[in-house]
């Protein structure tokens, strides 16, 4: 069946701010809506935070009582101000907001996350995580497949804001046939009619001409689908503009922080109520082969303050129990520091899942620091098991179909 998404895929939203929907387009909206008989859309939202470059997991969730950790890292070890999670592990001193969430039962930490035969290339390993394909890292993104699934079961909000990326590019994990929007600013986001030279053009005439061509082939379902797509595009554009004009954050985001700005943009888009289902932000700079400590300390402080403000902001707008945040990085770092006071590409690292939907606590097994694989940690939890847990336990999607295999479901999330 020719769906509304098929229209969007074929570039049929060359549309505009400030113009009204031609009356002829309004005729089939109700009919188009009827093509989604299962449309009782979920209000669950997943926000991905990518820690790009390979986060040093051992200096994030710290085995502070393990002598092997101290011996391997004479200059990088964190032995001051560690925030204890139990008698063996603690969070980095700059993760005070996340520690408060852990104490409140709203932070789940999955230990030792990785995959078999780890690839230490940034590009290859990111692709593996983005596609959930450890053999080639090629294909649609795992969350792109989820967005396609929503369309297939009629639960898609059918506009380009169900998948949102803060930035100029759509991340590969959202890559699929589904429309995804890369947002840099709500102020500049408009659906505008332009020609091949980038000049604004008259909207209604070409749209009417196009609409007439489809209508001539048969008014249903194409006319109704086009009506709905056009109407939704306009509504989304106008709603985002209105949100930006009136938005008052319910928390103080850190100034001069790229990750905080990105998360604030995501919060505004979520609060606009347009049906965001998945959002993505990136914090880069974790590839620290030298002089790691001051850089990593600052990155974790930035992450912690931005996430704390984001969660407070969402809670203040009534979205606190509707959003799950998940962090990931393409790999961890080697156990032993190198000769430049840094660490080289490694393997397993922890993942964080944050928000009211989680069952807080420690999950999985902390990898041994004395039984290494060529100097690297042996992973104890397959990252696809975390994905499966989120897809099945939170997003209520068929994890095995979307991931191409069956993986252990971890009890990370509330029903």
Secondary structure, 3 states (H helix, E strand, C coil): CCCHHHHHHCCCCCCCCCCCCCHHHHHHHHHHHCCCCCCCCCCCEEEEEEEECCCCHHHCEECCCCHHHHHHCCCCCCCCCCEECCCCCEECCCCHHHHHHHHCCCEEEEEEEECCCCCCCHHHHHHHHHHCCCCCCCCCCHHHHHHHHHHHCCCCCCCCCCEEEECCCCCHHHCCCCCCEEECCCCCCCCCCECCCCCECCHHHHHHHHHHHHHHCCCCCHHHHHHHHHHHHHHHHHHHHHHHHHCCCCCCCCCCCHHHHHHHHHHHHHHCCCCCCEEEEEEECCCCCCCHHHHHHHHHHHHHHHHHHHHHHHHHCCCCCCEEEEEECCCCECCCCCCCCCCCECCCEEEEEECCCECCEEECCCCCCCCCECCECCCCEEHHHHHHHHHHHCCCCCHHHHHCCCCCCCCCECC
